[in-house]
Amino acid sequence: MLETATTLLLAVHLLAMNVASAGPLAGAWLRRLSLRDGAANSDLLERGARATFRGSLLGLAIGALVGGAMLLAPSAGMRAALRRFPADAYWFAGAEILFSAACIFGCRKLSRRPKLTWLLAIVAATNLLYHFPPLMAVLGELAADPHWADDETLHRKALIRLWIRPEVMSLWAHFALASMAVGFTAALAVCHRAVRNEAEQVDDRTARRLAGWALGATILQIPVGIWLLLASDEAAQQSMMGESWLATIGLAGGVWVALGVMQSLATIAWGDSDRRQVNRACILLALTVLFMSVTLRVSRRAGVEPPVADKPTVDVAQ
């Protein structure tokens, strides 16, 4: 039961942080379009941009809260992993979250300053994508296997050495691409929800370009996913390739649903941008993240020996 709840929390955390990481970039792009001379439905695009920034702030808040709940879960492995970081690392992480939140809030307020909006959006996105995916990857690996890293205390230099390991770098790249796919698809969905009457509609060119960015990021996840599989240790690879039915179903299901995501995004990019296709893409993206969360958690624990309780000694002299 605890494992199921933790996996669901992981999926929610990843989706929320995906939106928080790439949502500001999509919002800045929508605002830039809204301020162009002769832009069709400029008011709709500006409402979509503000709603995207608001959704990014909400995603950051949910991601931070759910991530904190996962770290505080009753898991001996996670508690041991957390103890290996110095206290100032957590103060720094909190400050980075507040800094990104301030940047996204600034984006939402600067309705007539597209260049400054772009600057703040890029800073917010790169700040989140640089600090948190590798940190959470390291925590996850250590929680599953305390012997994954040799350093007893993970100061910044030791942490950076872990960040450049293939299993962390590949997961980092995979998360960044997933953020682009989820963030731009969410921005498209937000624009459809911002329509107030029958006279308004999302411009086909805008919809095609948003879907095109999301589709490109989704396609790039295929080679990065192969890299992630090859960078995993042998036990994790075997679990995904059939040794663990749960990891195998998670991987196969995630790939299958991702193909449906690509089909929906391609349909939108080719001109069929009705709300039904957009909603389908959003639902399938959420299912993909859920399947991949199952695969990640199960495969990480493959080959890791559970702790064995000390056996009571018997006094043979009695």
N, C-alpha and C positions, 0 to 999 in steps of 0.2 A: 504493500500500500504506500509506504513512504517512497519507494523507488518510483512508482507511477506518478505520485504528486510532484516529486523532484523533477522528473522528465517534463511534465506539463509546465512547471514553473520555468524550466530552461527554455522551452519553446516560446513562452510568453516573453521572457526576458530578451531572447534573441530578436523576435519580431519588433518589440518596442525599441530596442537599440538600433535596429536596422532603420526604422523610420526616423529616429533622432539623428542618426549619422548622415543620411543622404537626403532627408526631407528638406533641410535648409537650402541645399543646392537646387532642388526642384522648385522650391518657393522663390528663390532669387531669379531663376530663369523665367518663371511665370510673371513675376513683377516686371522684368525687363521687357517681356512681350507686351504687357499691358500699357507701358509708357511709350511704345512706338507710335509714331504718327500714323493715323489711319488704322490702328489696330482694331480688328473686329472684336466686339464684346470686351472692350478694355475693362469695364466694370466687373464683368464676370471673372476675368483673369486676375484682377486685383483681389477680389474676394477669395478666389482659389489660392492665391499666394498667401494671404493672411491666414486662411484656414490651414494651409500646409504648415506654416510656422507654428500655429497653435497646436496642431497635431504633433509636430516635432517636440515641442515643449512637454506635451502630455506623454509622449513616448519616452522622453528622457526621464521624467518623474517615475513612470511605471517601471521602466528598465532598472532605475537605481533602487527602487523599493523592492522589486522582486529579486534583483541580484543580491541585495542585502539580506533578504529573507533566506535565500539559498545558502549564503555564507554562514548564517546563524542556525541553519538546520541541525538537528541532532545527529551529526555525522562525525565519528571519531577521525576519519581520514581528513575531512575538511578542517576540523579544529587543529589537527597537527600541521596541516599546510599553512594555515593562517598564522600559526605561531612562528613560522620561519621568516616572516616579514617584519622589519622594524616598525615601530609605532608610527614614525613619521610618514611611512608609505601610505597609510590610511588617511592621514590628514591631507596629504598631497592629492590622493584620489578624490576626496571630497571637494577640495578646492577646484580641481579640474572639472568636475561635474557642474559646480556653480558657475565657473567661468564660461563653459559652453552654454549653459542656460541663459546667462546674461547676453551672450552674443546672439542667440536665437531670439530672445526677447527684443533686442535692438533691431534685428531684421524685421520683426513684425511691426515695429513702430515707425520705421523709416520708409514711409509709403512713397515719398517723392525722391528718394536718393538711391537709384539702382546700383551705382558703383560702390557706395558704402555698404549697401545690402549684400552685394557679391562678396566684398571683402570679409564681412562678418560671417557670412554663410560658409565661406571656405575655411576660415579660422575655426569655426565651431565644428565643422565636419572633420577636418584633419586632426583637431585636438582629440575628438572622441575616437577616431579610427586609429590614431597612433598609440594612445595610452591603454585603452581598455581591452581590445581583442587579445593582444598577446598576454596581458596580465591575467585575464580570465582563463586563457589556454594553459598557462603555467599552473595556476591554481587547480584547474581540473586534473591535469596530469599528476600533480603532487598528491591530490586527494585520493586518486586511484592507486598510485604507486609512490610511496615516500622515497624510494630509492632511485626515482627517475632523475633527481639532481643530487649532486654530491655536497654542495655548500649547505652548511647547517643554517646560516642566516643569509637571506637573499637581499643584499644591498644592491644598489643600482648597477654596478659593474657586473656582478654575478647574474642579475636579472637580464641584462642586455645579452650576455653570453647565451642564456637560455632562449631569448627571443629569436636568435638567428639559427636555431636548430630547425631542420626541415619540417618536422611535425608541427612546430609552432608557426613558421613562416607560411606554410601551405594553408593552415587553418585561418591565419590572419588574412591572406589574400582571398580565401573563400568567403569570409565574412564581409570583406569590403565589397566584393561583387554582389553578394546577396543584399547588402544595404542599398546599392544602386538599383537593383531590380525591385526591391520592396518599396524604397522611397519614391521612385518615379511612378510606379504603379499606384501607390497610395495617393500621390498628387493628382493623378488622372481621376481616380475615384472621387477625390475631394472636389475637383472641378465639376464633375457631374452632379454632386450633391449641392453645389452652390447655385445651380440653375433654379431660378425663382418662378419662371413662367414659360409658357409655350413659345414665346417670341425669342427666348434665349436658347442657345445650344453651344456646346463646346465646339470650337473651331476644329475642323477635320485635320488641318495641318498641325495644330498644337497637339491634338490627341495622337496623331501618327508619330510625332517626334518624341513625345513622352514614352509611348509604347516602344519606339525604336531603341531608346536608351535602355529601357528595362530589358528588352529582348536581347540586345547586345551583351549586357551584363550576364544574363542567364545563360547564353550560349558559351561565354567565356568560362563559366563555372564548370563546364565539362572537362577541359584539360586541367583546370586547377583541381577539380575533384579527383582526377586520375593521379595527379601529383600528391594530393593528400593521402590517397590510398597507398601509394608506393612509399611515402615517407613514414607511414605507420609501422610499428614493429610487427614482427612475424605473427605473433599471437593475435594482434588486432586484425591483421589481414585475413588470417584463417577464420576468425570469427565472422567476418563480413562475407567471406566466400563460401560459407556453408556449415562451419563448425558450430556456430550459434544460430539457431533458427530465428531468434528475435532480431539480432543484428543483420542477418541476411534479408529478412522481410523488411526491416527498416530501410536498408540500402536500396533494395529492388523497388519498394513502394515509393521511396523518394525520387528515384530516377524516373519511374513511370509517371508520377504526378507532375514532375518537372517538364516532361514532354507535353503534357496538357497545358502547362503554363506557357510554354513556347508557342503552342498552337494558338492559344487565345491572344497572346501579345502580337503574334504575326498577323492574325486576322485584323486586329485593331490598327496595326502599322500599315496594312494594305488598304485601309479606308473604312472598315466596318467598326465604328467606335461607339456602338450603342451601349447603354448602361449594363445590359445583361452580360455582354462579353467582358466588360470591366469588372463586374462583380465576380464572374467566374474566375478571372485571373487572380483576383485578390484571395478568394477562397482556396484555390489550388496552391498559391504561394504559401498560405498559412499551413496547409496540409504538408507541403514539402518540408517546411521547417520542422514540423512535428516529427515526421518520419526520420529526418536527419538527426534530430535530437536523440531519438531512441538509438539510432546507430552509433552516435558518438559516445553516449554513456555506456552502452553495453560493450562496445569494442575496447574502450579504455580499460575496462576491468578484466578483459580476457588475458589469461596467463598470469594474473597477479594472485599470488597465494594468499588466502585469507589468514588472518592471524590465528595461531593455534594456542588455545589456553594451556597454561602450565598444568601438567599432570601431577597429582599428589604423589609424594614419595612414600614408599612403603618401608617401614623399618623391618628388615629381614631378621633382625635379632630377636624379635618378639616370638 
